[in-house]
Amino acid sequence: MAGLYIHIPFCIKKCPYCDFVSFQNKSDLIDEYLNILHQELLIYKTRYNINFETLYIGGGTPSFLSEKQLEKLFFLIYSTIEREKLKEITIEINPGTINKNKALIITENTNRISIGMQSFNNKVLKILGRVHKNKENYTTFDLFKKSGINNINIDLMYGICGQKLKDVLDDIDKAVKLKPDHISFYLFTIHGKEFKNKKLPDDDIIADMYLNGVKRLKKNKFVHYEISNFALENKFCLHNLNYWNSGQYIGIGVSASSFYNNERFSNTSDIYDYMKSLKNNKLPVICREKISDEKKIKEYIMLKLRTKNGIDNKEFYQNFKFDFYLKYSNIIDKYTSDNFMKKSKKRIFLTEKGFLISNEIIKDFF
């Protein structure tokens, strides 16, 4: 399985907490950027003859594109790769950037959308610097439900400055009431200087937000299949599962990363350098790394422990030719004794309590 990621880096306004490569006030570059994207995609398709099974269009704010630009984007993609072979086609949508015509174009060209709501609380949305308000969460969701999309993800955040446990659970209840197929429940992390002097909730409160949020989502039939991701049965995100299963993928666009033929490589984050390279018929890759056997093991452990299924001992042995339990028994015993991990004859996985300190646990294996 190979996934295709396409990065659209343009926004109405860059959120102050955002760590993704994105730009406001550069809408004059969009049409040229789309042509350059197409050129890059053609190079990879010709070089590797890849048959992609998933497509994910992220950002930035892909829904910031105009109707004509969205039509152009999909035309360029589907003139290059075979749409009928794509099992899942996702695009990210931000409330406040969508209308009926855009929704129809997106519905005709995708089968899954991810809506960046983040919260239903206007005060929280203001703290985050979002361009939308609570009411636009509902109008955006309704537009896509009516247009025929039957696989919708909602993004929610917890651990935000000024947020309380009650606010988090209220957000989950409102999201669940809309009947989405998938909910991503992310911990807010500070990247922008605007938040340096603002107080985050205490660690104990953040832990309560996460554990009670998980409990509320599971009560509403959402399967907790990855640290931050919950879905109804048969609605897991195939594109993300490919990442977590160490699958191959190609990233197109400024700052996009790829993993293919046992090599990881990344594009420049400078949009002007990106476009200039491809105009000169040169890939905008600024770093490449062959993945060593040791690194493969580390990445496998890191990715698998993020998922509810964890590490299958038989599969691990088939891949790496040694017994996971025997090699790491001290670490496993340390965390199973405190109920951060669970172990069966077949596999080892993190508990919900363990997910809270997953970074610390995973570091112990390295």
C-alpha positions as CSV (number, residue, x, y, z in Angstrom):
1,M,0.0,0.0,0.0
2,A,1.3,3.5,-0.8
3,G,-0.3,6.7,0.3
4,L,-0.2,10.1,-1.4
5,Y,-0.1,13.3,0.7
6,I,-0.6,16.7,-0.9
7,H,0.2,19.9,1.0
8,I,-1.8,23.0,0.4
9,P,0.0,25.7,2.6
10,F,-2.4,28.6,2.2
11,C,-4.7,30.1,4.9
12,I,-6.9,33.0,5.6
13,K,-5.0,33.5,8.8
14,K,-2.2,31.4,10.3
15,C,-3.3,30.2,13.7
16,P,-0.8,31.3,16.4
17,Y,-0.3,27.8,17.7
18,C,0.2,26.1,14.3
19,D,3.5,24.4,13.7
20,F,2.7,23.2,10.1
21,V,4.2,25.1,7.2
22,S,1.4,27.5,6.1
23,F,1.1,31.0,4.9
24,Q,-1.4,33.8,5.0
25,N,-1.3,36.7,2.5
26,K,0.1,34.6,-0.3
27,S,-3.1,33.8,-2.2
28,D,-1.5,35.3,-5.4
29,L,0.7,32.2,-5.5
30,I,-2.0,29.6,-5.5
31,D,-2.6,29.0,-9.2
32,E,1.1,28.8,-9.9
33,Y,1.6,26.6,-6.9
34,L,-1.0,24.1,-8.2
35,N,0.8,23.8,-11.5
36,I,4.1,23.2,-9.7
37,L,2.4,20.5,-7.5
38,H,1.3,18.8,-10.6
39,Q,4.8,18.9,-12.0
40,E,6.2,17.3,-8.9
41,L,3.5,14.6,-8.9
42,L,4.2,13.8,-12.5
43,I,7.9,13.3,-11.7
44,Y,7.1,10.7,-8.9
45,K,4.5,8.9,-11.0
46,T,6.9,8.6,-13.9
47,R,9.9,7.7,-11.8
48,Y,8.2,5.0,-9.6
49,N,5.0,4.2,-11.4
50,I,3.3,4.0,-8.0
51,N,-0.3,2.9,-7.6
52,F,-1.6,4.9,-4.7
53,E,-4.4,3.5,-2.5
54,T,-5.1,6.6,-0.3
55,L,-5.0,10.3,-1.0
56,Y,-4.9,12.9,1.8
57,I,-5.0,16.7,1.0
58,G,-3.9,18.7,4.0
59,G,-2.5,22.1,5.0
60,G,-2.7,24.9,5.7
61,T,-6.3,25.2,4.7
62,P,-7.2,23.3,1.4
63,S,-10.8,24.7,1.7
64,F,-9.4,28.2,1.4
65,L,-8.9,27.6,-2.3
66,S,-11.6,29.2,-4.6
67,E,-14.1,27.0,-6.4
68,K,-12.1,27.2,-9.6
69,Q,-8.9,26.4,-7.8
70,L,-10.4,23.4,-6.1
71,E,-11.6,22.1,-9.5
72,K,-8.2,22.7,-10.9
73,L,-6.5,20.8,-8.1
74,F,-8.7,17.7,-8.5
75,F,-8.4,17.8,-12.3
76,L,-4.6,17.9,-12.1
77,I,-4.5,15.1,-9.5
78,Y,-6.9,12.8,-11.4
79,S,-5.3,13.4,-14.7
80,T,-2.1,12.0,-13.2
81,I,-3.2,9.1,-10.9
82,E,-6.0,6.6,-11.2
83,R,-8.8,7.7,-9.0
84,E,-10.6,4.3,-9.2
85,K,-7.7,2.7,-7.4
86,L,-8.0,5.1,-4.4
87,K,-9.8,3.5,-1.5
88,E,-9.9,6.6,0.5
89,I,-9.7,10.3,-0.5
90,T,-9.6,12.8,2.4
91,I,-9.4,16.6,2.4
92,E,-9.1,18.9,5.4
93,I,-11.8,21.5,5.8
94,N,-11.9,24.5,8.1
95,P,-15.2,26.1,9.1
96,G,-15.4,29.7,7.8
97,T,-13.9,28.8,4.5
98,I,-16.6,26.7,2.9
99,N,-19.8,27.3,0.9
100,K,-22.4,25.2,-0.9
101,N,-20.6,25.2,-4.2
102,K,-17.2,24.3,-2.7
103,A,-18.9,21.5,-0.7
104,L,-20.4,20.1,-3.9
105,I,-17.0,20.2,-5.7
106,I,-15.3,18.4,-2.7
107,T,-18.1,15.8,-2.5
108,E,-17.7,15.0,-6.2
109,N,-14.0,14.4,-5.8
110,T,-13.5,12.9,-2.4
111,N,-15.1,10.3,-0.1
112,R,-13.8,11.5,3.3
113,I,-13.5,15.0,4.9
114,S,-11.8,16.1,8.1
115,I,-13.2,19.3,9.7
116,G,-10.9,21.3,11.9
117,M,-13.5,22.4,14.5
118,Q,-11.1,22.2,17.5
119,S,-13.9,23.4,19.9
120,F,-17.6,24.4,20.1
121,N,-16.8,27.1,22.7
122,N,-16.4,30.6,21.2
123,K,-14.2,31.7,24.0
124,V,-11.8,28.8,23.3
125,L,-11.9,29.4,19.6
126,K,-10.9,33.0,20.2
127,I,-8.0,31.9,22.4
128,L,-6.9,29.6,19.6
129,G,-7.1,32.5,17.0
130,R,-9.5,30.5,14.8
131,V,-11.3,32.5,12.1
132,H,-14.6,30.6,12.7
133,K,-17.2,30.6,15.5
134,N,-19.3,27.8,17.0
135,K,-22.3,28.2,14.6
136,E,-20.0,27.6,11.6
137,N,-19.1,24.2,12.9
138,Y,-22.7,23.2,12.5
139,T,-23.3,24.8,9.1
140,T,-20.1,23.2,7.7
141,F,-21.0,19.7,9.0
142,D,-24.5,20.1,7.7
143,L,-23.3,21.1,4.2
144,F,-21.3,18.0,3.8
145,K,-23.9,15.6,5.3
146,K,-26.5,17.0,2.8
147,S,-24.1,16.8,-0.1
148,G,-23.6,13.1,0.4
149,I,-20.3,12.6,2.3
150,N,-20.7,9.7,4.6
151,N,-17.2,9.6,6.2
152,I,-16.6,12.7,8.3
153,N,-13.9,13.3,10.9
154,I,-14.1,16.1,13.5
155,D,-10.9,17.5,15.1
156,L,-11.1,18.5,18.7
157,M,-8.4,19.8,21.1
158,Y,-8.0,19.6,24.8
159,G,-5.5,21.1,27.3
160,I,-6.0,24.6,25.9
161,C,-5.3,27.7,28.0
162,G,-8.3,28.6,30.1
163,Q,-10.1,25.3,29.2
164,K,-11.8,23.3,31.9
165,L,-12.7,19.6,32.1
166,K,-16.4,20.5,31.6
167,D,-15.5,22.4,28.4
168,V,-13.8,19.4,27.0
169,L,-16.6,17.0,27.7
170,D,-19.1,19.5,26.4
171,D,-17.2,19.6,23.1
172,I,-17.2,15.9,22.9
173,D,-20.9,15.7,23.6
174,K,-21.7,18.3,20.9
175,A,-19.4,16.5,18.4
176,V,-21.0,13.1,19.1
177,K,-24.5,14.6,18.7
178,L,-23.6,15.4,15.1
179,K,-23.0,11.7,14.4
180,P,-19.5,11.9,12.7
181,D,-17.7,8.7,11.8
182,H,-14.4,9.7,13.3
183,I,-13.1,12.1,16.0
184,S,-9.5,13.1,16.4
185,F,-8.9,14.3,20.0
186,Y,-5.6,16.1,20.2
187,L,-3.6,17.6,23.0
188,F,-3.0,21.3,22.5
189,T,0.8,22.1,22.3
190,I,2.4,25.5,22.3
191,H,4.4,26.5,19.3
192,G,3.7,30.2,18.8
193,K,5.2,33.0,21.0
194,E,1.6,34.4,21.6
195,F,1.0,31.6,24.1
196,K,4.3,31.8,26.1
197,N,2.8,33.9,28.9
198,K,-0.5,32.0,29.0
199,K,-1.0,29.3,31.6
200,L,-1.9,25.8,30.4
201,P,-4.0,23.5,32.6
202,D,-2.0,21.6,35.2
203,D,-0.8,18.1,34.2
204,D,-3.3,16.4,36.4
205,I,-6.2,18.3,34.8
206,I,-4.9,17.5,31.3
207,A,-4.7,13.8,32.4
208,D,-8.3,14.1,33.6
209,M,-9.4,15.7,30.3
210,Y,-7.8,12.9,28.3
211,L,-9.0,10.0,30.4
212,N,-12.5,11.3,30.8
213,G,-12.6,12.3,27.1
214,V,-11.6,8.8,26.1
215,K,-14.2,7.3,28.4
216,R,-17.0,9.5,27.0
217,L,-16.0,8.7,23.4
218,K,-15.9,4.9,24.0
219,K,-19.3,5.2,25.8
220,N,-20.6,6.5,22.5
221,K,-19.3,3.5,20.5
222,F,-16.1,5.1,19.2
223,V,-13.1,2.7,19.0
224,H,-9.9,4.1,20.5
225,Y,-7.6,2.8,17.8
226,E,-4.7,5.2,18.2
227,I,-3.5,7.6,20.9
228,S,-5.5,10.6,19.5
229,N,-7.9,8.9,17.1
230,F,-11.4,7.4,17.6
231,A,-13.7,5.9,15.0
232,L,-16.8,3.9,14.5
233,E,-16.2,0.3,13.4
234,N,-14.9,0.2,9.7
235,K,-14.3,4.0,9.7
236,F,-10.6,4.0,10.7
237,C,-8.5,6.4,8.6
238,L,-6.7,4.2,6.1
239,H,-4.2,6.9,5.2
240,N,-3.0,7.2,8.8
241,L,-3.1,3.5,9.4
242,N,-0.6,3.2,6.5
243,Y,1.8,5.6,8.4
244,W,1.4,3.7,11.7
245,N,2.0,0.4,9.9
246,S,5.3,1.7,8.5
247,G,3.8,1.8,5.0
248,Q,5.2,3.7,2.0
249,Y,4.0,7.2,1.1
250,I,4.9,10.1,-1.1
251,G,4.4,13.7,0.0
252,I,3.9,16.4,-2.6
253,G,4.2,20.1,-1.9
254,V,6.3,22.5,0.2
255,S,7.6,20.9,3.4
256,A,6.1,17.5,2.5
257,S,7.9,14.3,3.6
258,S,8.0,10.9,1.9
259,F,9.1,7.4,2.8
260,Y,9.7,5.1,-0.2
261,N,12.1,2.3,-1.1
262,N,13.6,2.3,2.4
263,E,14.4,6.0,2.2
264,R,13.0,9.1,3.9
265,F,13.2,12.4,2.2
266,S,11.7,15.9,2.7
267,N,11.0,19.0,0.7
268,T,12.1,22.5,1.5
269,S,9.9,24.6,3.7
270,D,10.6,27.7,1.6
271,I,7.8,28.1,-0.9
272,Y,9.9,30.2,-3.3
273,D,12.7,27.7,-3.2
274,Y,10.2,24.9,-3.7
275,M,8.7,26.5,-6.8
276,K,12.0,27.6,-8.2
277,S,13.5,24.0,-8.0
278,L,10.6,22.5,-9.9
279,K,10.6,25.2,-12.5
280,N,14.2,24.1,-13.1
281,N,12.9,20.5,-13.4
282,K,14.6,19.6,-10.1
283,L,13.0,17.9,-7.1
284,P,12.9,20.3,-4.1
285,V,14.2,17.7,-1.7
286,I,16.6,19.1,1.0
287,C,17.4,16.0,3.0
288,R,17.5,12.2,2.4
289,E,18.1,9.4,4.8
290,K,18.5,5.7,4.2
291,I,16.7,3.8,7.1
292,S,19.1,1.5,8.9
293,D,18.0,-1.8,10.4
294,E,18.4,-0.3,13.9
295,K,16.2,2.7,13.0
296,K,13.6,0.5,11.4
297,I,13.2,-1.3,14.7
298,K,12.9,1.9,16.7
299,E,10.4,3.4,14.3
300,Y,8.3,0.2,14.3
301,I,8.2,0.2,18.1
302,M,7.3,3.9,18.2
303,L,4.5,3.7,15.7
304,K,3.0,0.4,16.8
305,L,2.8,1.5,20.5
306,R,0.7,4.5,19.4
307,T,-2.0,2.1,18.3
308,K,-4.5,0.1,20.3
309,N,-3.2,-3.2,18.9
310,G,0.4,-2.5,20.0
311,I,3.1,-4.9,19.0
312,D,2.4,-8.4,17.8
313,N,5.3,-10.6,19.0
314,K,5.0,-13.0,16.1
315,E,4.9,-10.2,13.5
316,F,7.9,-8.5,15.2
317,Y,9.9,-11.7,15.1
318,Q,9.1,-12.2,11.4
319,N,10.3,-8.7,10.6
320,F,13.4,-8.5,12.8
321,K,14.4,-12.1,13.7
322,F,14.5,-11.7,17.5
323,D,11.9,-12.0,20.3
324,F,10.5,-8.7,21.4
325,Y,9.5,-9.9,24.9
326,L,12.9,-11.4,25.6
327,K,14.9,-8.4,24.3
328,Y,12.9,-5.8,26.2
329,S,11.6,-7.8,29.2
330,N,12.9,-5.3,31.8
331,I,11.1,-2.3,30.2
332,I,7.9,-4.4,29.7
333,D,7.9,-5.6,33.3
334,K,8.5,-2.0,34.5
335,Y,5.4,-0.6,32.8
336,T,3.1,-3.6,33.1
337,S,3.5,-3.6,36.9
338,D,2.1,0.0,37.0
339,N,-0.7,-0.7,34.5
340,F,0.8,1.5,31.8
341,M,1.2,-1.6,29.6
342,K,-0.6,-4.9,29.1
343,K,0.9,-8.1,27.9
344,S,-0.7,-11.2,26.5
345,K,0.8,-14.3,24.8
346,K,0.4,-12.6,21.4
347,R,1.0,-8.9,21.9
348,I,1.9,-6.0,24.1
349,F,0.1,-2.6,24.1
350,L,-0.2,0.6,26.1
351,T,-3.2,1.2,28.3
352,E,-5.1,4.5,28.2
353,K,-3.1,5.5,31.2
354,G,0.1,4.5,29.3
355,F,-0.9,6.6,26.3
356,L,-0.6,9.7,28.6
357,I,3.1,9.1,29.0
358,S,3.7,7.3,25.7
359,N,6.7,9.5,24.8
360,E,8.4,8.6,28.1
361,I,7.7,4.9,27.6
362,I,8.8,4.8,24.0
363,K,12.1,6.6,24.8
364,D,12.9,3.7,27.2
365,F,13.1,1.3,24.2
366,F,15.7,3.5,22.6
